[in-house]
Amino acid sequence: MDTTLLVPWDEALTSYDFGHDHPLAPVRVALTMRLARELGVLDAAGVVMAPVTAATDRVLELVHGPEYIAAVKNVAHTTRSERSRYGLGTDDNPVFPGMHEASALVVGASVAAADAVWSGAANHAANMAGGLHHAMRTHASGFCLYNDVSIAIARLLEQGAARIAYVDIDAHHGDGVQSAFYDDPRVLTISMHEHPSTLFPGTGLPEESGGRDAQGMSVNVALPAGTRDAHWLRAFDAIVPPLLKAFRPQILVTQHGCDSHALDPLAHLMLTIDGQRMAAEALHRLAHEHAEGRWLLFGGGGYAVVDVVPRIWTHVLAEAAHRPIPPDTELPESWRSFAAQRAGRLAPRSMSDGQQPQPRPWANGFDPADPIDRAVLATRRAVFPQHGLEVVH
């Protein structure tokens, strides 16, 4: 296979823009793509940039109701009560010109990435403008209008996939994707997120473990606010690898929201660039170990738009390109100047936060006094028996 990584890209993907005061600033995607190019990731051998076309209504209807799609299309002509019914025109999801077209373009990029991996045209594929994991079938939620992740997964199912694993490492619970496949035993969803008692959307407890015919297929790891690299990586090690090994997915789909970083203004986890990079490395390795290398990956949340998002997403793209960037790599001065011009603030100087997390493997034993270990154990108790796995060891 000549294409290691396919990246559907068009500058128009940054038109998904709720306005200059909104946390989901499209400049974070523009800065990511510029940094990835300046560090040689997008020009590396085996990396292919592909054009993007907007998803059709038929594709959107794989997940969303036609009445909701019509409301997004015609939002300028809807009443306040109609907007409220569909979650539109709120502080989280304000109306903006061309919102259907911009959202459908994001979905189009994600579906193109899914098609490439499933067909074998590319080993890995990434849409860093995607990862809009909160949108529900008939309403917008949490900055997300159309759920491009769920649509990409539904597209894979439509094309014949029988076992899809989805791992979401955003600080916020991947509730929209979980909802779309809660009763579908073909899709294993794993979400590692901040505990719902302290963060939107207020869901994602371990007890949310799947519908009647899909018990154990929805996996939620609800971590305490303040969780740091080593503990987060320990929780990951305790949950994700054993479940993927047991499930044997045909393709691994991952969402790389980087709002788990300590500098993120909306969430309360305390990861570093280094911990987040290690998570991406682990997911890449797991794709090759358990999904024959088929890896479909998305962006997601992340609101430290200069300090965090471009660095970690460039690491993610480099990992997917099989060209990992050494952590001590200095950021190009040309990119730092571009970031200052576009975002009005100085960027860091390095691709690292200078940390070297050393997680304690779960196999070393459970600590009942540790709140992270207790959270992990709650998840294992909720879902491991359905996969034939031991709860504690």
Helices and strands as residue ranges (DSSP letters): E 5-8, G 11-15, H 27-38, E 47-50, H 57-60, H 66-73, G 75-77, H 80-85, H 99-119, E 124-127, H 148-158, E 164-168, H 175-180, E 187-194, E 218-223, H 229-247, E 251-255, H 273-290, E 295-298, H 309-320, H 333-343, G 362-364, H 371-383, G 384-387
